[in-house]
Amino acid sequence: AQTVTQSQPEMSVQEAETVTLSCTYDTSESDYYLFWYKQPPSRQMILVIRQEAYKQQNATENRFSVNFQKAAKSFSLKISDSQLGDAAMYFCAYRSAYLRGAQKLVFGQGTRLTINP
Amino acid sequence: EAGVAQSPRYKIIEKRQSVAFWCNPISGHATLYWYQQILGQGPKLLIQFQNNGVVDDSQLPKDRFSAERLKGVDSTLKIQPAKLEDSAVYLCASSLDRPSGEQYFGPGTRLTVT
């Protein structure tokens, strides 16, 4: 079974600075997707960024980028120019790329990010 | 387009009572998921539907939890009887039927069992 581990329960950063959230995962599959989700106090899970395992290029979405190291099974999220609205719980998640019965997301334990003004 | 709708947003019940949650997915999304998120943890899949058929319910406590998806659209999740450890946020998500289909989440229902 796949597992996802986030070793940082809490992180804080000064507004406008850069922060990196860590995630490692374990799988025997070769094709899969990795995600970072943001969950503010409203509880709504919001997709931040997605990485396809067969793509070597790291995904980027505006101020958000990832460092995907497939051999090391590492998938970190970098937030540049942190803003107050980035404060939330961040979850790393894994999903198999095989269609039949394996579309569930496997989540890590989450990292609570605080932005200091 | 409208997002995933869930109701109620909050529910407080006593142990051994029953409760039901409702989810309406995004129009056209064939796949629907129910996740349980215990405080301080990441969500865990309870059940996945493909249209109105169950694809994965391996982590659903079937002695007390049940779920159905009527006509492949709306879904209800029921707990009967509830236990204290069922206190959690119940998240519904939906996606298109393809490997790259993104999962879109509803706002969740926070259940407190006293």
Interface residues (C-beta under 8 A of the other chain):
Chain A: V4 Y33 S42 R43 Q44 M45 I46 L47 R50 E52 F91 A93 A97 Y98 L99 R100 G101 A102 Q103 K104 L105 F107 G108 Q109 G110
Chain B: T31 Y33 Y35 G40 Q41 G42 P43 K44 L45 Q48 V55 D56 V89 L91 A93 S95 R98 P99 S100 G101 E102 Q103 F105 G106 P107 G108 R110
